[in-house]
Amino acid sequence: MADRSRSPWWERLPEDFWLHADGTALDSMHPLKVHGTAAVERAMRTSLSTTVAAAMLASLKGGSRMQEEFDALRFYEPLARAGDPSRVFLPPSGGIVVEARELSGEGIRRLQLSFASPFQPLNPYARPRFEAMQCNARAHAQHWCHGDRPRPTLIVIHGFAADSHWLNSHALSLADFYQRGYDILLFTYPHHGRRAERGSWFSGQGLFGSGLVSFNEAPLHAIHDLRVFIDYLQKRGVERIGVAGISLGGYTAALLAAVDDRLAYCIPIVPAVSPIDTFLEWQPTGLLLSRLMRCQGVGVAEMRGLLAVHNPLTYASPMDGQCMLIIGGAGDRVTMPRHLRLLQRHWPGSALHWFPGNHILHLGRSEYLERMGELMDRYSGL
């Protein structure tokens, strides 16, 4: 019998992980808040799932295209199985010029940063489609910079279809962190905001609407561009840089912590840690994905492995677990609490904080913002 302890995470995880019961200590402490927000979110996630499914269907029209995509996906599994991030996340080339433009406004000094991203997809199959993109090839971030001296900087990564700077600023009370002395860098994820191609149905549509291989390449592209911005900050004398992200941004923040050893801390908020299990639980994406897998003769574990190349569970993080704070909603039914426990087990010594709300409605937000601030101050020297 094979030694499952030596198998990669996607093979050790039960096939029916997405069906497992879930719960937290807050379920009995705040039953109305937890179960009430969970019930609301089960209904709300159907619209999100329908949007994702429609984008996926549009990108996989025709049996031959579907077969090509799955054949090309098999390129990634050996790389994920090796667990060596240096083979997947190639360092950015030198000499990348980051342009800065000052924005108008009062109270906070804001700069719009951008650069032509030299990222090239790892998989040759993805390159022609990537080269046809124009907007996505330019990286963007908004930099809240005091400008008087290099200051500890928090990088913030938004969630799927939630790239609004105002929304993320409000969710994480970023103006308060700015007033405490932090600079803030709000990163725009590939296919979102200014990076969305013309004709996109909505911000983020290209993440799922360009095929499964492009879906695998997008996190690699995000990590590449984030490392360019980290280079930019360090060249300006910034010594302490941390990262926080919400949902897709939390997933990417956790991945960045596995790739780049220059981070002082990492704070993933409601991250979806096993995307395949998430999509199977949602409907109608669950029906669509199950059908695609049956047509290709692919099981759940194998499907996880095809997308594991960008999963934070695939790589050992160089960061001390004490520098990591995972934040989750007890009533979250977009990314279930069991996903966050996977990440905490993968990061020994990390802290896991629950709030009595769901993926969107963060009840008790002040408590987790306080814990965020404590962690940031401890590892930023403020």
VOGULO-637517 format. One record per residue (C-alpha): residue in one letter; x, y, z; residue number from 1. Coordinates in nm, 4 decimals, decimal comma. Example, Ala and Ser with C-alpha at 12.3 -4.5 7.8 and 13.67 -1.06 7.14 Angstrom:
<volums>
a:1,2300:-0,4500:0,7800:1
s:1,3670:-0,1060:0,7140:2
</volums>
This chain:
<volums>
m:0,0000:0,0000:0,0000:1
a:0,1286:0,3473:-0,0909:2
d:0,2426:0,5730:0,1914:3
r:-0,0209:0,8491:0,1816:4
s:0,1851:1,0646:0,4185:5
r:0,4303:1,1148:0,1331:6
s:0,1589:1,1951:-0,1196:7
p:0,0829:1,5571:-0,2169:8
w:-0,1975:1,7347:-0,0342:9
w:-0,4490:1,6933:-0,3162:10
e:-0,4235:1,3145:-0,2904:11
r:-0,4368:1,3066:0,0904:12
l:-0,7508:1,5204:0,1030:13
p:-1,0677:1,3050:0,1032:14
e:-1,2418:1,2915:-0,2355:15
d:-1,5606:1,4174:-0,0715:16
f:-1,3912:1,6956:0,1260:17
w:-1,6314:1,9438:-0,0313:18
l:-1,9232:1,7555:0,1284:19
h:-1,7855:1,7414:0,4831:20
a:-1,9780:1,9014:0,7676:21
d:-1,8300:2,2174:0,9092:22
g:-1,8487:2,4362:1,2151:23
t:-1,6610:2,6578:1,4572:24
a:-1,6761:2,7446:1,8251:25
l:-1,8760:3,0558:1,7331:26
d:-2,1706:2,8481:1,6070:27
s:-2,3046:2,8005:1,9589:28
m:-2,1810:3,1340:2,0943:29
h:-2,3468:3,3452:1,8222:30
p:-2,6023:3,1111:1,6591:31
l:-2,8197:3,3826:1,5057:32
k:-2,5287:3,5733:1,3541:33
v:-2,3514:3,2623:1,2242:34
h:-2,6461:3,0599:1,0940:35
g:-2,8371:3,3666:0,9791:36
t:-2,5516:3,5049:0,7687:37
a:-2,4774:3,1517:0,6403:38
a:-2,8360:3,1108:0,5186:39
v:-2,8280:3,4465:0,3419:40
e:-2,4990:3,3641:0,1754:41
r:-2,6115:3,0238:0,0463:42
a:-2,8698:3,2121:-0,1572:43
m:-2,6303:3,4883:-0,2619:44
r:-2,3539:3,2554:-0,3776:45
t:-2,5808:3,1111:-0,6475:46
s:-2,5546:3,4362:-0,8435:47
l:-2,1757:3,4345:-0,8057:48
s:-2,1621:3,0696:-0,9112:49
t:-2,3829:3,1378:-1,2138:50
t:-2,1528:3,4218:-1,3216:51
v:-1,8433:3,2017:-1,2917:52
a:-2,0122:2,9115:-1,4724:53
a:-2,1213:3,1360:-1,7602:54
a:-1,7665:3,2681:-1,8018:55
m:-1,6256:2,9135:-1,7948:56
l:-1,8780:2,7877:-2,0516:57
a:-1,7974:3,0714:-2,2884:58
s:-1,4287:2,9748:-2,2786:59
l:-1,4827:2,6005:-2,3342:60
k:-1,7176:2,5876:-2,6302:61
g:-1,6662:2,2759:-2,8377:62
g:-1,5403:1,9309:-2,7425:63
s:-1,2035:1,9763:-2,9169:64
r:-1,1289:2,2943:-2,7225:65
m:-1,2162:2,1208:-2,3968:66
q:-0,9840:1,8304:-2,4792:67
e:-0,7021:2,0707:-2,5664:68
e:-0,7445:2,2533:-2,2367:69
f:-0,7273:1,9368:-2,0276:70
d:-0,4287:1,8062:-2,2232:71
a:-0,2510:2,1390:-2,1627:72
l:-0,3420:2,1365:-1,7920:73
r:-0,1364:1,8192:-1,7427:74
f:0,1748:2,0327:-1,7964:75
y:0,1353:2,1713:-1,4418:76
e:0,0879:1,8620:-1,2270:77
p:0,4545:1,7447:-1,2277:78
l:0,5645:2,0974:-1,1332:79
a:0,3197:2,1039:-0,8437:80
r:0,4231:1,7547:-0,7334:81
a:0,7883:1,8670:-0,7183:82
g:0,6870:2,1437:-0,4745:83
d:0,9692:2,3744:-0,5815:84
p:0,8387:2,7322:-0,6188:85
s:1,1580:2,8461:-0,7944:86
r:1,0634:2,6314:-1,0969:87
v:0,7189:2,7894:-1,1212:88
f:0,7520:3,1480:-1,0024:89
l:1,0399:3,2833:-1,2033:90
p:1,1876:3,6066:-1,0642:91
p:1,1100:3,9273:-1,2535:92
s:1,3737:4,0558:-1,4895:93
g:1,5730:4,3625:-1,3886:94
g:1,5260:4,7098:-1,5253:95
i:1,1455:4,7215:-1,5119:96
v:1,0376:5,0854:-1,4994:97
v:0,7492:5,1590:-1,2637:98
e:0,5743:5,4818:-1,3570:99
a:0,4174:5,6946:-1,0839:100
r:0,1440:5,9553:-1,1293:101
e:0,0133:6,1639:-0,8383:102
l:-0,3627:6,1624:-0,7885:103
s:-0,5682:6,4501:-0,6539:104
g:-0,7320:6,4287:-0,3128:105
e:-0,7037:6,5458:0,0439:106
g:-0,5768:6,3767:0,3581:107
i:-0,3957:6,0873:0,1897:108
r:-0,1205:6,1233:-0,0675:109
r:-0,2050:5,8786:-0,3471:110
l:0,0106:5,7709:-0,6400:111
q:-0,1029:5,5610:-0,9350:112
l:0,1722:5,3115:-1,0162:113
s:0,1959:5,1079:-1,3362:114
f:0,4424:4,9178:-1,5517:115
a:0,4469:4,7069:-1,8655:116
s:0,4579:4,3541:-1,7253:117
p:0,7151:4,1321:-1,8977:118
f:0,5503:3,8178:-1,7559:119
q:0,5271:3,5248:-1,9943:120
p:0,3039:3,2240:-1,9240:121
l:0,4876:2,9166:-1,7999:122
n:0,2846:2,6906:-2,0286:123
p:0,3559:2,7481:-2,4020:124
y:-0,0074:2,6632:-2,4775:125
a:-0,1203:2,9828:-2,3001:126
r:0,1197:3,2217:-2,4727:127
p:-0,0715:3,3060:-2,7935:128
r:-0,3847:3,4012:-2,6024:129
f:-0,1808:3,5940:-2,3447:130
e:0,0035:3,7891:-2,6151:131
a:-0,3299:3,8945:-2,7639:132
m:-0,4237:4,0696:-2,4388:133
q:-0,3407:4,4382:-2,4120:134
c:-0,4946:4,5782:-2,0935:135
n:-0,3965:4,2775:-1,8820:136
a:-0,0328:4,3168:-1,9838:137
r:0,0015:4,6367:-1,7815:138
a:0,0241:4,6099:-1,4021:139
h:-0,1435:4,8671:-1,1772:140
a:-0,1456:4,9582:-0,8095:141
q:-0,2509:5,2589:-0,6044:142
h:0,0170:5,3634:-0,3566:143
w:-0,0788:5,5581:-0,0457:144
c:0,2578:5,7081:0,0332:145
h:0,3376:5,9629:0,3028:146
g:0,6413:6,0640:0,1020:147
d:0,8513:6,1919:0,3896:148
r:1,0593:5,8757:0,4429:149
p:1,0449:5,5016:0,3749:150
r:0,7674:5,3581:0,5907:151
p:0,6465:5,0053:0,6670:152
t:0,4118:4,9128:0,3844:153
l:0,1023:4,6938:0,3706:154
i:0,0236:4,5375:0,0328:155
v:-0,3504:4,4736:-0,0084:156
i:-0,4859:4,2248:-0,2646:157
h:-0,8566:4,2432:-0,3475:158
g:-1,1031:3,9624:-0,4115:159
f:-1,2660:3,8354:-0,7307:160
a:-1,4627:4,1151:-0,9041:161
a:-1,3997:4,3384:-0,6000:162
d:-1,1131:4,5591:-0,7184:163
s:-1,2648:4,8908:-0,6058:164
h:-1,0088:5,0772:-0,3974:165
w:-1,2893:5,2394:-0,2000:166
l:-1,4412:4,9008:-0,1151:167
n:-1,1132:4,7517:0,0056:168
s:-1,0201:5,0673:0,1928:169
h:-1,3508:5,0579:0,3790:170
a:-1,3371:4,6824:0,4474:171
l:-0,9932:4,6999:0,6086:172
s:-1,0091:5,0562:0,7496:173
l:-0,6970:5,1387:0,5506:174
a:-0,7211:5,5120:0,6212:175
d:-0,6741:5,4308:0,9907:176
f:-0,3629:5,2232:0,9169:177
y:-0,2315:5,5082:0,7018:178
q:-0,2823:5,7515:0,9902:179
r:-0,0959:5,5076:1,2188:180
g:0,2088:5,5506:0,9970:181
y:0,1794:5,2778:0,7355:182
d:0,2062:5,3243:0,3624:183
i:-0,0461:5,1155:0,1659:184
l:-0,0146:4,9566:-0,1788:185
l:-0,3469:4,8441:-0,3313:186
f:-0,2664:4,5883:-0,6024:187
t:-0,4931:4,5301:-0,9026:188
y:-0,5224:4,1579:-0,9798:189
p:-0,4851:4,0413:-1,3437:190
h:-0,8075:4,0658:-1,5489:191
h:-0,9579:4,3191:-1,3054:192
g:-1,0170:4,6936:-1,3171:193
r:-0,7837:4,8622:-1,5621:194
r:-0,6451:4,5186:-1,6494:195
a:-0,9781:4,3866:-1,7803:196
e:-0,9793:4,3523:-2,1583:197
r:-1,2212:4,5579:-2,3645:198
g:-1,5458:4,3717:-2,4081:199
s:-1,5275:4,1990:-2,0691:200
w:-1,8705:4,1457:-1,9157:201
f:-1,7455:4,2522:-1,5743:202
s:-1,4227:4,3152:-1,3844:203
g:-1,2583:3,9765:-1,3352:204
q:-1,4442:3,7971:-1,6170:205
g:-1,1150:3,7129:-1,7894:206
l:-0,9995:3,5104:-1,4897:207
f:-1,2529:3,2368:-1,5723:208
g:-1,3432:3,3406:-1,9270:209
s:-1,0082:3,2659:-2,0895:210
g:-0,9928:2,8910:-2,0251:211
l:-0,8611:2,6629:-1,7534:212
v:-0,4964:2,7038:-1,8537:213
s:-0,5256:3,0824:-1,8366:214
f:-0,6896:3,0400:-1,4953:215
n:-0,3734:2,8558:-1,3858:216
e:-0,1481:3,1277:-1,5242:217
a:-0,3287:3,4248:-1,3640:218
p:-0,1965:3,3633:-1,0090:219
l:0,1551:3,3175:-1,1522:220
h:0,1134:3,6509:-1,3302:221
a:-0,0128:3,8141:-1,0084:222
i:0,2846:3,6869:-0,8071:223
h:0,5284:3,8078:-1,0739:224
d:0,3827:4,1592:-1,0713:225
l:0,3604:4,1718:-0,6911:226
r:0,7323:4,0902:-0,6733:227
v:0,8040:4,3791:-0,9121:228
f:0,6190:4,6129:-0,6753:229
i:0,8129:4,4703:-0,3793:230
d:1,1361:4,5435:-0,5720:231
y:1,0079:4,8968:-0,6320:232
l:0,9383:4,9519:-0,2612:233
q:1,2721:4,8125:-0,1504:234
k:1,4621:5,0306:-0,3957:235
r:1,2999:5,3258:-0,2193:236
g:1,4278:5,2115:0,1159:237
v:1,1211:5,0279:0,2517:238
e:1,2439:4,7541:0,4848:239
r:0,9229:4,6077:0,6308:240
i:0,6596:4,4867:0,3839:241
g:0,3561:4,2762:0,4701:242
v:0,0593:4,1472:0,2737:243
a:-0,3136:4,1078:0,3393:244
g:-0,5830:3,9930:0,1014:245
i:-0,9525:3,9152:0,0918:246
s:-1,0977:3,5994:-0,0689:247
l:-0,9029:3,5515:-0,3963:248
g:-0,6662:3,8122:-0,2555:249
g:-0,6248:3,6070:0,0633:250
y:-0,5429:3,2994:-0,1441:251
t:-0,2845:3,5032:-0,3375:252
a:-0,1391:3,6572:-0,0199:253
a:-0,0846:3,3061:0,1188:254
l:0,0784:3,2034:-0,2086:255
l:0,3075:3,5086:-0,2035:256
a:0,4203:3,4063:0,1463:257
a:0,5334:3,0726:0,0000:258
v:0,7251:3,2351:-0,2837:259
d:0,8908:3,5502:-0,1512:260
d:1,0951:3,5523:0,1710:261
r:1,0978:3,9322:0,1968:262
l:0,7559:3,9550:0,3632:263
a:0,7386:4,0476:0,7309:264
y:0,3868:3,9063:0,7832:265
c:0,0897:3,7615:0,5956:266
i:-0,2837:3,8030:0,6673:267
p:-0,5190:3,5990:0,4433:268
i:-0,8847:3,6881:0,5009:269
v:-1,1586:3,4375:0,3986:270
p:-0,9277:3,2638:0,1462:271
a:-1,0571:2,9789:-0,0725:272
v:-0,7779:2,7287:-0,0135:273
s:-0,8953:2,4423:-0,2389:274
p:-1,0662:2,6019:-0,5414:275
i:-1,1870:2,2723:-0,6909:276
d:-1,3718:2,1789:-0,3720:277
t:-1,5176:2,5294:-0,3581:278
f:-1,6464:2,5088:-0,7163:279
l:-1,7933:2,1623:-0,6553:280
e:-1,9893:2,2893:-0,3565:281
w:-2,1293:2,5909:-0,5397:282
q:-2,4099:2,5517:-0,7923:283
p:-2,4225:2,5604:-1,0908:284
t:-2,0398:2,5484:-1,1085:285
g:-2,0535:2,2115:-0,9310:286
l:-2,2717:2,0619:-1,2035:287
l:-2,0578:2,2114:-1,4804:288
l:-1,7267:2,1025:-1,3293:289
s:-1,8540:1,7531:-1,2509:290
r:-1,9665:1,7143:-1,6110:291
l:-1,6332:1,8359:-1,7477:292
m:-1,4464:1,5942:-1,5213:293
r:-1,6662:1,2993:-1,6244:294
c:-1,6162:1,3799:-1,9927:295
q:-1,2392:1,3802:-1,9427:296
g:-1,2271:1,0808:-1,7066:297
v:-1,0743:1,2956:-1,4315:298
g:-1,1422:1,2413:-1,0604:299
v:-1,1563:1,5029:-0,7879:300
a:-0,8020:1,4398:-0,6595:301
e:-0,6555:1,4549:-1,0091:302
m:-0,8468:1,7750:-1,0846:303
r:-0,7086:1,9356:-0,7699:304
g:-0,3603:1,8354:-0,8855:305
l:-0,4099:2,0000:-1,2253:306
l:-0,4679:2,3339:-1,0479:307
a:-0,2284:2,2816:-0,7555:308
v:0,0622:2,4671:-0,9179:309
h:-0,0621:2,7955:-0,7678:310
n:-0,1978:2,6597:-0,4400:311
p:-0,0318:2,7769:-0,1160:312
l:-0,0713:2,4223:0,0227:313
t:0,1691:2,2981:-0,2456:314
y:0,4733:2,4826:-0,1138:315
a:0,6456:2,5194:0,2211:316
s:0,6541:2,8832:0,3280:317
p:0,9864:3,0357:0,4370:318
m:0,7898:3,2532:0,6811:319
d:0,7637:3,1734:1,0506:320
g:0,4066:3,0712:1,1365:321
q:0,4016:3,3301:1,4152:322
c:0,3993:3,5980:1,1428:323
m:0,0767:3,4624:0,9904:324
l:-0,2806:3,5471:1,0877:325
i:-0,5671:3,3695:0,9072:326
i:-0,9091:3,5343:0,9386:327
g:-1,2345:3,3557:0,8591:328
g:-1,6100:3,3886:0,8901:329
a:-1,7916:3,1216:1,0897:330
g:-2,0935:3,1705:0,8623:331
d:-1,8904:3,1848:0,5393:332
r:-2,0501:2,9637:0,2743:333
v:-1,8393:3,0898:-0,0165:334
t:-1,5162:2,9636:0,1383:335
m:-1,6116:2,7208:0,4097:336
p:-1,4299:2,7232:0,7469:337
r:-1,2734:2,3830:0,6703:338
h:-1,0602:2,5484:0,4014:339
l:-0,8995:2,7826:0,6528:340
r:-0,8157:2,4938:0,8821:341
l:-0,6256:2,3335:0,5944:342
l:-0,4114:2,6450:0,5661:343
q:-0,3530:2,6695:0,9409:344
r:-0,2352:2,3057:0,9536:345
h:-0,0028:2,3792:0,6631:346
w:0,1403:2,6804:0,8517:347
p:0,2446:2,5490:1,1961:348
g:0,2295:2,8211:1,4582:349
s:-0,0093:3,0435:1,2622:350
a:-0,3125:3,2007:1,4305:351
l:-0,6714:3,1526:1,3148:352
h:-0,9323:3,4145:1,4104:353
w:-1,3054:3,3618:1,3523:354
f:-1,5660:3,6356:1,3244:355
p:-1,9433:3,5673:1,3414:356
g:-2,0282:3,6626:0,9829:357
n:-2,0043:3,5382:0,6264:358
h:-1,7844:3,6014:0,3223:359
i:-1,9298:3,9464:0,2602:360
l:-2,0759:4,0557:0,5935:361
h:-1,7893:4,0725:0,8444:362
l:-1,9579:4,1071:1,1820:363
g:-1,7044:4,1679:1,4555:364
r:-1,4700:4,3312:1,2055:365
s:-1,3244:4,5642:1,4708:366
e:-1,1852:4,2659:1,6619:367
y:-0,9977:4,1195:1,3690:368
l:-0,8733:4,4616:1,2602:369
e:-0,7309:4,5019:1,6094:370
r:-0,5524:4,1661:1,5778:371
m:-0,4271:4,2687:1,2348:372
g:-0,2871:4,5917:1,3784:373
e:-0,1130:4,4088:1,6619:374
l:0,0556:4,1683:1,4188:375
m:0,1532:4,4475:1,1807:376
d:0,2998:4,6623:1,4583:377
r:0,4942:4,3685:1,6018:378
y:0,6650:4,2826:1,2741:379
s:0,6899:4,6332:1,1305:380
g:0,8601:4,8000:1,4245:381
l:0,5845:5,0568:1,4836:382
</volums>
